[in-house]
Amino acid sequence: MTGPRIPIAPDGRLLFGGDYNPEQWPEEVWTEDVRLVKEAGVTSVTLGVFSWAKLEPRPGAREFGWLDRLMDLMHAHGIGVVLATPTSAPPPWLGRLHPETLPRDENGQTVWWGSRQQFAHSSSVYRRFAAAITEDLAQRYGHHPALRMWHINNEYCTFDYGDEAARAFRDWLRRRYRTLDAVNEAWGTAFWSQHVETWEDVIPPRRAQYMRNPTQVLDFRRFTSDALLECFVAERDIVRRHSPAHIPVTTNFMPFWTGQDAWTWARQEDVVSVDMYPDPRDPLGGQYNAMIGDMTRGQAGGAPWMVMEQAAGPVNWRGVNHPKPHGLNRLWSLQSVARGADAICYFQWRQSRQGAEKFHSGMVDHAGEEGRVFAEVKRIGAELALLEGEVAGTGVTADVAVLHDWESWWAGSQDGRPSTHVVYEDVVRTWHRGLWEAGLTADFAHPEHDLSGYRVVVVPQLYLLSDAAVDNLLAYARGGGSVVCGFFSGVADSDDRVRAGGMDARLRELFGIRTVHEWWPLDPGQTVDCGEFTGSLWSEELTAAPDAEVVAAYRGGELDGLPAVLRRGSARYLSTLPEPSALRTLLADVAAEAGVRPPLSGLPAGVEAVRRGDVLFLLHHGTGDVVVELPSDEGPLRDLLTGTEHSGSVPLGRYGVVALRAARGGDRAA
Ligand code: GLA
């Protein structure tokens, strides 16, 4: 566990609902909303996310009447409320009266009001106004019987390069390094005459003539994540002061987003929540959804987590915004439950008719209650009610950990590196795909987390590894764990300084690498022949230690005969990215050797099996009909969604899902 957790579903009921923006609608519509909310089995709505101007139309004014009526209305109908602080959308008057609350971009340009999230995180005026509205909101509703959870701000994501941020950045650096000498040392300012002589010389990495100092950029990213976290913590502490201890506090992460070190943030939350928007046209959208689930569960330390937002149909921020084909919303919702979510929520309840998101779907879209989207929403609501008694509060077992770290991502994604075609997110996703296709359930973990509970640790790419992380990995390997590590890992230390020899010496020893001579990144579309498979993106000129086994070698070209995959004991290093089927096979072999068994083997292509608590979920990501063979040693299994008992095999149609557990004497007949 990474921190104290408060159950999402203390009453055993999964949360099902969405962002409700009733201020966009006349009050007559609220009555219809209540009827439809109940029809859909919605258990909670999120209120107030962007309501600051409605609550405080003028500085210091308070207009709570409309929210009083809504809170009471929800309570009267047994609907819970996830109440948001409105601080991600300051009203225009705040920027007009206090321009220093508006962030500046890298070019020094003001980010104006007219959209949302135009707040300078380090502005003391912004923080004062945000705290004041939060205080009054919390005081008024902290004990309201409808309140289920606090939702702070929304998708914290602003960067600020302005003067107040510069001062806060200096303070942050003082805390980290204490002296300017230490800053100069860490940033390597001997390079290009960047020596900083006074603290005033230290600025955010604003627009510059050419490539900027990479450690300055790295530290600015660390600082930005921490500064935003301070805003969260300040509001969290206010709402906690005014609410009973069983009301959890969360803020919604964007999925796998670069701006926030979610490992650090998650430790400060009672519930970890995330927004999930796979592209319905992506043939691997289901794998992406699984990956975000696995990552969020990791951040929650294995505790149940929350889908704060997903789309019932199309979003409106891609080039082409495709609807979800019939059944896909249900499939991905149940997939999140299977991977540990205790809350399935949407952006948003009712599709807007005005504003920038009027073409973004809602649970009730423009077609209204007659629409296909609402019909599927009702089905999901009904099915969650069938599942909740069996799954709420339970965990997902994973024997494999995927290591991921924001600091490494930030450091490894900057200008001036060997290849701009190596995109960290894509590399991680490719490795997760290998595990997913091999049917292996994986948690995400931070490289300094305790890994002893896992049999296999996978490192897709950790360019930067702290000394503590290296120690951790070595201790894990010494304890008998299997490590599989991808290229361009262990290269830099915490200051983004390249380690002597091009890769940490102890890691080289672990993997049986004698010398790393040179990296040979590949062009887009270029592949290297590695014998039984081809590699892409990267290759390396390295030599093997005498006791290492060369599992695969490059054939032809400059690297002919040199190791592509190297192994020493149960540690393996891949100096290229194997094609997906080869990566899947390799990971399956490593897992099998380490005694890890998928929840169900021999699955047809596109079928995912995950075990949560006592329930085995089978999720079919394809549109044809398939038959899944069930384990012969288990008795009849009951599908909790239909009540049907299955023995021997179970058929799955287009986007089909079954939630199976051992049939019990007391089960009612289907
Ligand atoms: C984010 C935001 C929502 C909404 C959706 C649209 O997740 O939090 O307010 O803008 O995107 O997809």
Boltz pocket constraint, residues with backbone or C-beta under 6 A from the ligand:
constraints:
  - pocket:
      binder: B
      contacts: [[A, 154], [A, 155], [A, 275], [A, 277], [A, 309], [A, 315], [A, 316], [A, 347], [A, 357], [A, 360]]
      max_distance: 6.0
